[in-house]
């Protein structure tokens, strides 16, 4: 007999989430621990990617990049993508909020053994449903990169390569050409 079902599990909201210590994500009221911290290689890739994206976007007044930040999708769903790009004519307003409340245009998830299943299955569908145009999965161990683009509410694989590859991201206000070789240590 199974005692734990979604119907009898406790359900949490953003108000609960704000009280928690350490790193968590909340998906449809269910908390997911973001511990232990990612590997050193994971963090180096994320840091290099953030710096590189910042440079690529420095001349676009409507697009910004960020490392992990709370993206509040609803009262019971808060995600923390590893890296992201947000595009909006109201960036100043967005920057003054305690969390992101609009979908990023690009989300980068750097896979970890403890989060890969969630990134590939659960977040994959949430990002598509929320209208994230590009979803990029980076495996730090194999150095494999997968780039998905939202087409008619579903992701289509647009590119897949190991370590070395260039991809042109068409954003609402600019276009950036990302050379993935530059993000790997």
FIVEXDREN-428848 format. One line per field, with one value per residue (C-alpha): residue number from 1; x, y, z. Coordinates in nm, 2 decimals. Layout:
FIVEXDREN-428848
nr <- (NUM | ...);
x <- (X | ...);
y <- (Y | ...);
z <- (Z | ...);
END
This chain:
FIVEXDREN-428848
nr <- (1 | 2 | 3 | 4 | 5 | 6 | 7 | 8 | 9 | 10 | 11 | 12 | 13 | 14 | 15 | 16 | 17 | 18 | 19 | 20 | 21 | 22 | 23 | 24 | 25 | 26 | 27 | 28 | 29 | 30 | 31 | 32 | 33 | 34 | 35 | 36 | 37 | 38 | 39 | 40 | 41 | 42 | 43 | 44 | 45 | 46 | 47 | 48 | 49 | 50 | 51 | 52 | 53 | 54 | 55 | 56 | 57 | 58 | 59 | 60 | 61 | 62 | 63 | 64 | 65 | 66 | 67 | 68 | 69 | 70 | 71 | 72 | 73 | 74 | 75 | 76 | 77 | 78 | 79 | 80 | 81 | 82 | 83 | 84 | 85 | 86 | 87 | 88 | 89 | 90 | 91 | 92 | 93 | 94 | 95 | 96 | 97 | 98 | 99 | 100 | 101 | 102 | 103 | 104 | 105 | 106 | 107 | 108 | 109 | 110 | 111 | 112 | 113 | 114 | 115 | 116 | 117 | 118 | 119 | 120 | 121 | 122 | 123 | 124 | 125 | 126 | 127 | 128 | 129 | 130 | 131 | 132 | 133 | 134 | 135 | 136 | 137 | 138 | 139 | 140 | 141 | 142 | 143 | 144 | 145 | 146 | 147 | 148 | 149 | 150 | 151 | 152 | 153 | 154 | 155 | 156 | 157 | 158 | 159 | 160 | 161 | 162 | 163 | 164 | 165 | 166 | 167 | 168 | 169 | 170 | 171 | 172 | 173 | 174 | 175 | 176 | 177 | 178 | 179 | 180 | 181 | 182 | 183 | 184 | 185);
x <- (0.00 | 0.13 | 0.08 | 0.25 | 0.06 | 0.05 | -0.30 | -0.18 | 0.16 | 0.19 | 0.18 | 0.39 | 0.37 | 0.60 | 0.53 | 0.67 | 0.96 | 1.08 | 1.14 | 1.36 | 1.74 | 1.98 | 1.88 | 1.54 | 1.31 | 0.94 | 0.74 | 0.37 | 0.39 | 0.66 | 1.01 | 1.33 | 1.66 | 1.93 | 2.20 | 2.48 | 2.62 | 2.72 | 3.07 | 3.35 | 3.35 | 2.98 | 3.03 | 3.33 | 3.12 | 2.83 | 3.07 | 3.24 | 2.90 | 2.77 | 3.07 | 3.06 | 2.68 | 2.73 | 2.99 | 2.77 | 2.47 | 2.65 | 2.52 | 2.16 | 1.97 | 1.68 | 1.85 | 2.03 | 2.19 | 2.19 | 2.31 | 2.06 | 1.78 | 1.43 | 1.18 | 0.84 | 0.61 | 0.31 | 0.25 | 0.35 | 0.63 | 0.96 | 1.26 | 1.63 | 1.78 | 2.16 | 2.20 | 1.94 | 1.87 | 1.58 | 1.47 | 1.22 | 1.17 | 1.10 | 1.43 | 1.45 | 1.11 | 1.22 | 1.54 | 1.35 | 1.15 | 1.27 | 1.22 | 1.19 | 0.82 | 0.85 | 0.98 | 1.34 | 1.40 | 1.69 | 1.75 | 2.08 | 2.08 | 2.42 | 2.34 | 2.44 | 2.38 | 2.13 | 1.93 | 1.96 | 1.63 | 1.44 | 1.61 | 1.54 | 1.18 | 1.00 | 1.17 | 1.18 | 0.80 | 0.76 | 0.99 | 0.80 | 0.47 | 0.59 | 0.72 | 1.10 | 1.22 | 1.55 | 1.64 | 2.01 | 2.14 | 2.51 | 2.67 | 2.99 | 3.13 | 3.08 | 3.09 | 2.78 | 2.56 | 2.19 | 2.00 | 1.62 | 1.40 | 1.03 | 0.83 | 0.45 | 0.46 | 0.70 | 1.08 | 1.27 | 1.63 | 1.82 | 2.18 | 2.38 | 2.75 | 3.04 | 3.23 | 3.29 | 2.99 | 2.86 | 2.49 | 2.30 | 2.03 | 1.77 | 1.64 | 1.35 | 1.58 | 1.92 | 2.10 | 2.40 | 2.64 | 2.76 | 3.08 | 3.04 | 3.41 | 3.47 | 3.26 | 3.45 | 3.76);
y <- (0.00 | 0.35 | 0.62 | 0.90 | 1.05 | 1.40 | 1.44 | 1.37 | 1.54 | 1.89 | 2.17 | 2.48 | 2.84 | 3.13 | 3.25 | 2.93 | 2.93 | 3.27 | 3.13 | 2.84 | 2.84 | 2.70 | 2.67 | 2.52 | 2.51 | 2.48 | 2.30 | 2.28 | 2.31 | 2.04 | 2.15 | 2.03 | 2.07 | 2.23 | 2.07 | 1.97 | 2.27 | 2.18 | 2.06 | 2.30 | 2.24 | 2.32 | 2.65 | 2.75 | 2.69 | 2.89 | 3.18 | 3.18 | 3.17 | 3.46 | 3.67 | 3.58 | 3.65 | 3.98 | 4.08 | 3.97 | 4.17 | 4.48 | 4.69 | 4.57 | 4.81 | 4.56 | 4.23 | 4.12 | 3.80 | 3.65 | 3.36 | 3.17 | 3.39 | 3.31 | 3.30 | 3.30 | 3.14 | 3.11 | 3.10 | 2.74 | 2.72 | 2.90 | 2.79 | 2.89 | 2.84 | 2.82 | 3.10 | 3.30 | 3.59 | 3.82 | 4.07 | 4.35 | 4.72 | 4.75 | 4.61 | 4.88 | 4.77 | 4.40 | 4.48 | 4.64 | 4.32 | 4.06 | 3.79 | 3.75 | 3.74 | 3.72 | 3.42 | 3.44 | 3.42 | 3.18 | 2.93 | 2.75 | 2.45 | 2.29 | 1.93 | 1.77 | 1.41 | 1.51 | 1.74 | 1.60 | 1.41 | 1.72 | 1.94 | 1.70 | 1.61 | 1.85 | 2.18 | 2.09 | 2.09 | 2.39 | 2.61 | 2.52 | 2.59 | 2.93 | 3.03 | 3.02 | 3.04 | 2.86 | 2.59 | 2.49 | 2.18 | 2.17 | 1.85 | 1.95 | 1.60 | 1.50 | 1.86 | 1.79 | 2.08 | 2.05 | 2.36 | 2.34 | 2.60 | 2.65 | 2.58 | 2.58 | 2.53 | 2.23 | 2.22 | 2.10 | 2.01 | 2.27 | 2.18 | 1.92 | 1.91 | 1.82 | 2.12 | 2.29 | 2.46 | 2.81 | 2.90 | 3.21 | 3.31 | 3.54 | 3.75 | 4.00 | 4.31 | 4.16 | 3.86 | 3.70 | 3.44 | 3.22 | 3.01 | 2.74 | 2.65 | 2.97 | 2.85 | 2.52 | 2.53);
z <- (0.00 | -0.09 | 0.17 | 0.00 | -0.29 | -0.42 | -0.27 | 0.09 | 0.07 | 0.24 | -0.01 | 0.03 | -0.11 | -0.17 | 0.19 | 0.32 | 0.08 | 0.19 | 0.54 | 0.44 | 0.48 | 0.22 | -0.15 | -0.25 | -0.55 | -0.51 | -0.79 | -0.76 | -0.38 | -0.34 | -0.21 | -0.38 | -0.20 | -0.41 | -0.19 | -0.19 | -0.38 | -0.74 | -0.83 | -0.88 | -1.26 | -1.26 | -1.09 | -1.31 | -1.62 | -1.47 | -1.38 | -1.73 | -1.90 | -1.69 | -1.77 | -2.14 | -2.17 | -1.99 | -2.25 | -2.54 | -2.41 | -2.31 | -2.61 | -2.57 | -2.34 | -2.31 | -2.22 | -1.90 | -1.78 | -1.43 | -1.24 | -1.02 | -0.91 | -0.78 | -1.07 | -0.92 | -1.17 | -0.93 | -0.56 | -0.54 | -0.81 | -0.77 | -0.98 | -0.98 | -1.33 | -1.32 | -1.57 | -1.77 | -2.01 | -1.95 | -2.22 | -2.15 | -2.21 | -1.83 | -1.69 | -1.42 | -1.28 | -1.30 | -1.11 | -0.82 | -0.74 | -0.49 | -0.76 | -1.13 | -1.23 | -1.61 | -1.81 | -1.92 | -2.29 | -2.24 | -1.96 | -1.91 | -1.68 | -1.59 | -1.51 | -1.18 | -1.10 | -0.83 | -1.05 | -1.40 | -1.39 | -1.27 | -1.53 | -1.82 | -1.73 | -1.49 | -1.57 | -1.94 | -1.94 | -1.71 | -1.92 | -2.23 | -2.07 | -1.95 | -2.29 | -2.24 | -2.60 | -2.56 | -2.31 | -2.29 | -2.11 | -2.04 | -1.90 | -1.73 | -1.72 | -2.08 | -2.20 | -2.41 | -2.50 | -2.60 | -2.73 | -2.75 | -2.91 | -2.83 | -3.15 | -3.12 | -2.74 | -2.76 | -2.75 | -3.06 | -3.04 | -3.25 | -3.18 | -2.99 | -2.97 | -2.75 | -2.61 | -2.94 | -3.11 | -3.19 | -3.17 | -3.28 | -3.03 | -3.17 | -2.88 | -2.90 | -2.91 | -3.03 | -3.15 | -2.98 | -3.12 | -2.83 | -2.88 | -2.62 | -2.63 | -2.43 | -2.13 | -2.06 | -1.83);
END
